[in-house]
Amino acid sequence: MNPTCPSCRQAVDETDCYCRHCGRTLQPRMGFWYSHSGILVLTLLAGPFALICVWMSRKISLTTKWIWTGAIALMSYYLCVSLYHTVLLMQELLSSFPTGF
């Protein structure tokens, strides 16, 4: 009995990585979100939550996973520090306005 595609239910060969009928991946964690470009998009959209896909990916080597982790951690730290300084600047700006209105 040949395996079937989980998406279109058509018969596929056991050695296929993608369905010949609909093009969907047949291997778990091999989709777009687990590739370098997918992780970059996720990092821009979800920040540190992209680390889940980094470490679940089977396309990326262990060394590259650590590089992605470091880059995402540094970016997240920079954004948090920038947000903190922005809040401090806004508080200082608001405290300089007269309160007699």
DSSP file (Angstrom, degrees, kcal/mol; ACC not computed):
  #  RESIDUE AA STRUCTURE BP1 BP2  ACC     N-H-->O    O-->H-N    N-H-->O    O-->H-N    TCO  KAPPA ALPHA  PHI   PSI    X-CA   Y-CA   Z-CA
    1    1 A M              0   0    0      0, 0.0     0, 0.0     0, 0.0     0, 0.0   0.000 360.0 360.0 360.0 122.8    0.0    0.0    0.0
    2    2 A N        -     0   0    0      1,-0.1    11,-0.1    11,-0.0     2,-0.0  -0.491 360.0-109.8 -76.6 145.4    1.5    3.3   -1.1
    3    3 A P        -     0   0    0      0, 0.0     9,-2.7     0, 0.0     2,-0.3  -0.319  32.3-137.6 -68.9 159.5    1.4    6.3    1.3
    4    4 A T  B     -A   11   0A   0      7,-0.2     7,-0.2    15,-0.0     6,-0.0  -0.840  20.3-100.4-118.2 156.8   -0.9    9.2    0.6
    5    5 A C     >  -     0   0    0      5,-2.5     4,-1.6    -2,-0.3    21,-0.1  -0.572  24.3-141.0 -72.2 132.7   -0.4   12.9    0.9
    6    6 A P  T  4 S+     0   0    0      0, 0.0    -1,-0.1     0, 0.0    20,-0.1   0.709  98.5  45.5 -69.0 -17.5   -2.0   14.3    4.1
    7    7 A S  T  4 S+     0   0    0      3,-0.1    -2,-0.0    17,-0.0    -3,-0.0   0.931 130.3  13.5 -90.0 -54.5   -3.2   17.4    2.2
    8    8 A C  T  4 S-     0   0    0      2,-0.1     3,-0.1    16,-0.0    -1,-0.0   0.491  89.4-130.9-105.7  -4.6   -4.7   16.1   -1.1
    9    9 A R     <  +     0   0    0     -4,-1.6     2,-0.2     1,-0.2     3,-0.0   0.676  57.4 142.1  63.8  20.3   -5.0   12.4   -0.2
   10   10 A Q        -     0   0    0      1,-0.1    -5,-2.5    -6,-0.0    -1,-0.2  -0.599  60.4 -95.4 -87.6 154.0   -3.3   11.3   -3.5
   11   11 A A  B     -A    4   0A   0     -7,-0.2     2,-0.3    -2,-0.2    -7,-0.2  -0.480  46.7-175.8 -70.4 136.3   -0.9    8.4   -3.7
   12   12 A V        -     0   0    0     -9,-2.7     2,-0.2    -2,-0.2     7,-0.1  -0.875  28.6-101.6-128.4 161.8    2.8    9.3   -3.4
   13   13 A D    >   -     0   0    0     -2,-0.3     3,-1.2   -11,-0.1   -11,-0.0  -0.510  29.8-120.7 -80.1 153.2    6.0    7.4   -3.6
   14   14 A E  T 3  S+     0   0    0      1,-0.2    -1,-0.1    -2,-0.2   -12,-0.0   0.758 112.0  52.3 -66.4 -24.4    7.8    6.5   -0.3
   15   15 A T  T 3  S+     0   0    0      2,-0.0    -1,-0.2     0, 0.0     2,-0.2   0.498  84.0 113.1 -91.3  -3.6   10.9    8.4   -1.4
   16   16 A D    <   -     0   0    0     -3,-1.2     3,-0.1     1,-0.1    -4,-0.0  -0.450  44.7-170.3 -72.0 138.8    9.1   11.7   -2.3
   17   17 A C  S    S+     0   0    0      1,-0.2     9,-3.1    -2,-0.2    10,-0.6   0.702  78.4  32.0 -93.3 -27.0    9.8   14.7   -0.1
   18   18 A Y  B    S-B   25   0B   0      7,-0.3     7,-0.2     8,-0.2     2,-0.2  -0.945  93.5-100.3-129.6 150.4    7.0   16.7   -1.7
   19   19 A C     >  -     0   0    0      5,-2.7     4,-1.1    -2,-0.3    -7,-0.1  -0.499  21.8-146.4 -69.2 134.3    3.6   15.7   -3.1
   20   20 A R  T  4 S+     0   0    0     -2,-0.2    -1,-0.1     1,-0.1    -8,-0.1   0.656  95.6  45.3 -74.8 -15.6    3.6   15.5   -6.9
   21   21 A H  T  4 S+     0   0    0      3,-0.1    -1,-0.1   -11,-0.1    -9,-0.0   0.882 131.0  11.4 -96.4 -47.4    0.0   16.6   -7.0
   22   22 A C  T  4 S-     0   0    0      2,-0.1    -2,-0.1   -12,-0.1    -1,-0.0   0.578  90.4-125.5-112.6 -12.4   -0.3   19.6   -4.6
   23   23 A G     <  +     0   0    0     -4,-1.1    -3,-0.1     1,-0.3     2,-0.1   0.491  57.0 145.4  84.0   2.6    3.4   20.4   -3.8
   24   24 A R        -     0   0    0      1,-0.1    -5,-2.7    -6,-0.1    -1,-0.3  -0.393  56.2-100.2 -73.8 152.5    3.0   20.1   -0.1
   25   25 A T  B     -B   18   0B   0     -7,-0.2    -7,-0.3     1,-0.1    -1,-0.1  -0.453  23.7-162.2 -72.1 144.8    5.9   18.8    2.0
   26   26 A L        +     0   0    0     -9,-3.1    -8,-0.2    -2,-0.1    -1,-0.1   0.474  70.0  77.1-103.9  -6.9    5.6   15.2    3.1
   27   27 A Q  S >  S-     0   0    0    -10,-0.6     3,-0.9     3,-0.0    -2,-0.1  -0.871  87.5-111.7-106.6 137.7    8.2   15.5    5.9
   28   28 A P  T 3  S+     0   0    0      0, 0.0    30,-0.1     0, 0.0    -2,-0.1  -0.347  95.6  11.7 -67.6 147.2    7.5   17.1    9.2
   29   29 A R  T 3  S+     0   0    0      1,-0.1    29,-1.1    -4,-0.1    30,-0.3   0.835  95.1 108.2  56.7  38.6    9.2   20.4   10.0
   30   30 A M    <   +     0   0    0     -3,-0.9    -1,-0.1    27,-0.1    -4,-0.1   0.202  49.6 112.2-122.4  13.4   10.5   20.9    6.5
   31   31 A G  S >  S-     0   0    0     -6,-0.1     3,-1.3    -4,-0.1     4,-0.1  -0.003  86.6 -82.8 -79.3-173.2    8.2   23.7    5.5
   32   32 A F  G >  S+     0   0    0      1,-0.3     3,-2.0     2,-0.2     6,-0.6   0.864 122.6  61.5 -60.3 -40.3    8.9   27.4    4.7
   33   33 A W  G 3  S+     0   0    0      1,-0.3    -1,-0.3     5,-0.2     9,-0.1   0.638 101.4  54.3 -67.8 -12.2    8.9   28.5    8.3
   34   34 A Y  G <  S+     0   0    0     -3,-1.3    25,-0.4     4,-0.1    -1,-0.3   0.307  94.0  86.8-102.6   6.9   11.8   26.2    9.1
   35   35 A S  S <> S-     0   0    0     -3,-2.0     4,-2.4    -4,-0.1     5,-0.2  -0.506  94.0-100.9 -97.5 172.4   14.1   27.6    6.4
   36   36 A H  H  > S+     0   0    0      1,-0.2     4,-2.1     2,-0.2     5,-0.1   0.920 122.7  46.4 -60.6 -45.6   16.5   30.5    6.7
   37   37 A S  H  > S+     0   0    0      1,-0.2     4,-2.1     2,-0.2    -1,-0.2   0.885 112.4  50.8 -67.7 -36.8   14.1   32.9    4.9
   38   38 A G  H  > S+     0   0    0     -6,-0.6     4,-2.6     2,-0.2    -1,-0.2   0.895 110.1  49.4 -65.1 -40.0   11.1   31.7    6.9
   39   39 A I  H  X S+     0   0    0     -4,-2.4     4,-2.5    -7,-0.2    -2,-0.2   0.875 109.0  52.9 -67.8 -36.6   13.0   32.3   10.2
   40   40 A L  H  X S+     0   0    0     -4,-2.1     4,-2.0     2,-0.2    -2,-0.2   0.929 111.1  46.4 -62.9 -44.5   14.0   35.7    9.0
   41   41 A V  H  X S+     0   0    0     -4,-2.1     4,-1.9     1,-0.2    -2,-0.2   0.925 113.4  49.3 -63.3 -44.2   10.4   36.6    8.3
   42   42 A L  H  X>S+     0   0    0     -4,-2.6     4,-3.9     1,-0.2     5,-0.6   0.880 107.9  54.3 -62.8 -37.9    9.3   35.1   11.7
   43   43 A T  H  X5S+     0   0    0     -4,-2.5     4,-1.5     1,-0.2    -1,-0.2   0.910 110.4  46.1 -62.7 -41.7   12.0   37.1   13.5
   44   44 A L  H  <5S+     0   0    0     -4,-2.0    -1,-0.2    -5,-0.2    -2,-0.2   0.843 122.9  35.8 -69.2 -32.6   10.7   40.3   12.0
   45   45 A L  H  <5S+     0   0    0     -4,-1.9    -2,-0.2    -5,-0.2    -3,-0.2   0.865 134.8  17.4 -88.0 -39.7    7.1   39.4   12.8
   46   46 A A  H ><5S-     0   0    0     -4,-3.9     3,-1.5     1,-0.3    -3,-0.2   0.423  83.5-155.1-120.3  -0.8    7.3   37.6   16.1
   47   47 A G  G ><<S+     0   0    0     -4,-1.5     3,-1.9    -5,-0.6    -1,-0.3  -0.371  76.6   5.5  63.7-130.4   10.8   38.5   17.6
   48   48 A P  G >  S+     0   0    0      0, 0.0     3,-1.6     0, 0.0    -1,-0.3   0.645 116.4  77.6 -67.2 -12.9   12.2   35.9   20.0
   49   49 A F  G X  S+     0   0    0     -3,-1.5     3,-1.1     1,-0.3     4,-0.5   0.660  78.1  74.9 -69.6 -13.0    9.3   33.5   19.3
   50   50 A A  G <> S+     0   0    0     -3,-1.9     4,-1.8     1,-0.2     3,-0.4   0.683  75.5  79.3 -69.2 -16.7   11.0   32.6   16.1
   51   51 A L  H <> S+     0   0    0     -3,-1.6     4,-2.3     1,-0.2    -1,-0.2   0.782  81.7  65.3 -62.9 -25.5   13.5   30.6   18.2
   52   52 A I  H <> S+     0   0    0     -3,-1.1     4,-1.3    -4,-0.2    -1,-0.2   0.945 106.0  41.4 -60.5 -47.4   10.9   27.8   18.3
   53   53 A C  H  > S+     0   0    0     -4,-0.5     4,-1.1    -3,-0.4    -2,-0.2   0.831 110.5  59.0 -70.6 -31.5   11.2   27.3   14.6
   54   54 A V  H  < S+     0   0    0     -4,-1.8     3,-0.5     1,-0.2    -2,-0.2   0.956 112.1  38.3 -60.0 -49.5   15.0   27.6   14.7
   55   55 A W  H  < S+     0   0    0     -4,-2.3    -1,-0.2     1,-0.2    -2,-0.2   0.672 116.4  51.1 -81.8 -16.4   15.4   24.8   17.1
   56   56 A M  H  < S+     0   0    0     -4,-1.3    -1,-0.2    -5,-0.2    -2,-0.2   0.569  86.9 110.6 -91.0  -9.9   12.7   22.6   15.6
   57   57 A S     <  -     0   0    0     -4,-1.1   -27,-0.1    -3,-0.5   -28,-0.1  -0.365  47.6-169.3 -70.0 140.8   14.1   22.9   12.1
   58   58 A R  S    S+     0   0    0    -29,-1.1    -1,-0.1     1,-0.1   -28,-0.1   0.432  83.4  66.6-102.3  -4.3   15.7   19.9   10.4
   59   59 A K  S    S+     0   0    0    -25,-0.4     2,-0.4   -30,-0.3    -1,-0.1   0.679  90.3  72.5 -86.5 -19.1   17.1   22.1    7.6
   60   60 A I  S    S-     0   0    0     -6,-0.2   -25,-0.0   -26,-0.2     2,-0.0  -0.798  79.0-125.8-107.4 137.6   19.5   24.0    9.7
   61   61 A S     >  -     0   0    0     -2,-0.4     4,-2.1     1,-0.1     5,-0.1  -0.269  28.8-107.5 -74.4 166.0   22.8   22.7   11.2
   62   62 A L  H  > S+     0   0    0      1,-0.2     4,-1.9     2,-0.2     5,-0.2   0.889 119.3  51.9 -62.6 -41.5   23.5   23.0   14.9
   63   63 A T  H  > S+     0   0    0      1,-0.2     4,-1.9     2,-0.2    -1,-0.2   0.914 110.4  48.3 -62.1 -42.7   26.1   25.7   14.4
   64   64 A T  H  > S+     0   0    0      1,-0.2     4,-2.8     2,-0.2    -1,-0.2   0.851 106.6  57.4 -68.1 -33.9   23.7   27.8   12.4
   65   65 A K  H  X S+     0   0    0     -4,-2.1     4,-2.4     1,-0.2    -1,-0.2   0.910 107.5  47.7 -61.6 -41.3   21.0   27.3   15.0
   66   66 A W  H  X S+     0   0    0     -4,-1.9     4,-2.4     2,-0.2    -2,-0.2   0.878 110.8  51.4 -67.2 -36.9   23.3   28.8   17.6
   67   67 A I  H  X S+     0   0    0     -4,-1.9     4,-2.5     2,-0.2    -2,-0.2   0.937 111.5  47.0 -64.3 -46.1   24.1   31.7   15.3
   68   68 A W  H  X S+     0   0    0     -4,-2.8     4,-2.8     1,-0.2     5,-0.3   0.911 111.5  52.3 -59.4 -42.7   20.4   32.4   14.7
   69   69 A T  H  X S+     0   0    0     -4,-2.4     4,-2.4     1,-0.2    -2,-0.2   0.922 111.3  46.0 -61.3 -45.4   19.8   32.2   18.5
   70   70 A G  H  X S+     0   0    0     -4,-2.4     4,-2.5     2,-0.2    -1,-0.2   0.916 113.9  48.0 -63.9 -43.5   22.6   34.7   19.2
   71   71 A A  H  X S+     0   0    0     -4,-2.5     4,-2.3     2,-0.2    -2,-0.2   0.916 114.2  45.8 -65.0 -43.0   21.4   37.1   16.5
   72   72 A I  H  X S+     0   0    0     -4,-2.8     4,-2.4     2,-0.2    -1,-0.2   0.890 113.0  50.7 -68.0 -38.6   17.8   36.9   17.6
   73   73 A A  H  X S+     0   0    0     -4,-2.4     4,-2.5    -5,-0.3    -2,-0.2   0.918 111.7  47.3 -64.7 -43.5   18.8   37.4   21.3
   74   74 A L  H  X S+     0   0    0     -4,-2.5     4,-2.6     2,-0.2    -2,-0.2   0.911 112.9  48.8 -64.4 -41.7   20.9   40.5   20.4
   75   75 A M  H  X S+     0   0    0     -4,-2.3     4,-2.4     2,-0.2    -2,-0.2   0.914 112.4  48.4 -63.7 -42.5   18.1   42.0   18.3
   76   76 A S  H  X S+     0   0    0     -4,-2.4     4,-2.2     2,-0.2    -2,-0.2   0.906 111.9  49.2 -64.8 -41.8   15.6   41.4   21.1
   77   77 A Y  H  X S+     0   0    0     -4,-2.5     4,-2.6     2,-0.2     5,-0.2   0.930 111.2  49.8 -62.0 -45.9   17.9   42.9   23.7
   78   78 A Y  H  X S+     0   0    0     -4,-2.6     4,-2.4     1,-0.2    -2,-0.2   0.914 111.7  48.1 -60.3 -43.8   18.5   45.9   21.5
   79   79 A L  H  X S+     0   0    0     -4,-2.4     4,-2.3     2,-0.2    -1,-0.2   0.881 111.8  49.6 -66.5 -37.8   14.8   46.4   21.0
   80   80 A C  H  X S+     0   0    0     -4,-2.2     4,-2.3     2,-0.2    -2,-0.2   0.919 112.5  46.7 -66.5 -43.3   14.0   46.1   24.7
   81   81 A V  H  X S+     0   0    0     -4,-2.6     4,-2.4     2,-0.2    -2,-0.2   0.898 112.7  50.4 -65.2 -39.9   16.7   48.6   25.7
   82   82 A S  H  X S+     0   0    0     -4,-2.4     4,-2.1    -5,-0.2    -2,-0.2   0.911 110.8  48.8 -64.0 -42.3   15.5   51.0   22.9
   83   83 A L  H  X S+     0   0    0     -4,-2.3     4,-2.2     2,-0.2    -2,-0.2   0.904 110.3  51.6 -63.8 -41.3   11.9   50.7   24.2
   84   84 A Y  H  X S+     0   0    0     -4,-2.3     4,-2.3     1,-0.2    -2,-0.2   0.927 111.1  46.8 -61.0 -46.0   13.0   51.3   27.8
   85   85 A H  H  X S+     0   0    0     -4,-2.4     4,-2.3     1,-0.2    -1,-0.2   0.852 110.2  53.9 -66.6 -33.5   14.9   54.5   26.7
   86   86 A T  H  X S+     0   0    0     -4,-2.1     4,-2.4     2,-0.2    -1,-0.2   0.907 108.5  49.1 -65.7 -41.5   11.9   55.7   24.7
   87   87 A V  H  X S+     0   0    0     -4,-2.2     4,-2.4     2,-0.2    -2,-0.2   0.919 111.5  49.3 -63.9 -43.3    9.6   55.3   27.7
   88   88 A L  H  X S+     0   0    0     -4,-2.3     4,-2.3     1,-0.2    -2,-0.2   0.905 111.3  49.6 -61.7 -41.3   12.1   57.2   29.9
   89   89 A L  H  X S+     0   0    0     -4,-2.3     4,-2.4     2,-0.2    -2,-0.2   0.896 110.8  49.7 -65.0 -40.6   12.3   60.0   27.3
   90   90 A M  H  X S+     0   0    0     -4,-2.4     4,-2.7     2,-0.2    -2,-0.2   0.897 110.2  50.4 -65.5 -40.2    8.5   60.2   27.1
   91   91 A Q  H  X S+     0   0    0     -4,-2.4     4,-2.0     2,-0.2    -2,-0.2   0.913 112.1  47.7 -62.9 -42.4    8.2   60.4   30.9
   92   92 A E  H  X S+     0   0    0     -4,-2.3     4,-0.9     2,-0.2    -2,-0.2   0.903 112.9  48.7 -64.7 -41.1   10.8   63.2   30.9
   93   93 A L  H >< S+     0   0    0     -4,-2.4     3,-0.6     1,-0.2     4,-0.4   0.916 112.6  47.2 -65.3 -44.2    9.0   65.0   28.1
   94   94 A L  H >< S+     0   0    0     -4,-2.7     3,-0.7     1,-0.2    -1,-0.2   0.821 108.6  55.0 -68.9 -31.1    5.6   64.7   29.8
   95   95 A S  H 3< S+     0   0    0     -4,-2.0    -1,-0.2     1,-0.2    -2,-0.2   0.695  99.8  62.1 -75.4 -17.0    7.0   65.9   33.2
   96   96 A S  T << S+     0   0    0     -4,-0.9    -1,-0.2    -3,-0.6    -2,-0.2   0.620  84.6  93.2 -84.0 -11.9    8.4   69.1   31.6
   97   97 A F  S <  S-     0   0    0     -3,-0.7     2,-0.1    -4,-0.4    -3,-0.0  -0.554  88.8-104.6 -77.9 144.9    4.9   70.3   30.5
   98   98 A P        -     0   0    0      0, 0.0     3,-0.3     0, 0.0    -1,-0.1  -0.429  22.1-151.0 -68.4 145.1    3.1   72.6   33.0
   99   99 A T        +     0   0    0      1,-0.2    -2,-0.0    -2,-0.1    -3,-0.0   0.248  69.3  98.9-101.8  13.2    0.3   70.9   34.9
  100  100 A G              0   0    0      1,-0.2    -1,-0.2     0, 0.0     0, 0.0   0.117 360.0 360.0 -89.7  22.5   -1.9   73.9   35.4
  101  101 A F              0   0    0     -3,-0.3    -1,-0.2     0, 0.0    -2,-0.1   0.487 360.0 360.0 -81.1 360.0   -4.4   73.3   32.6
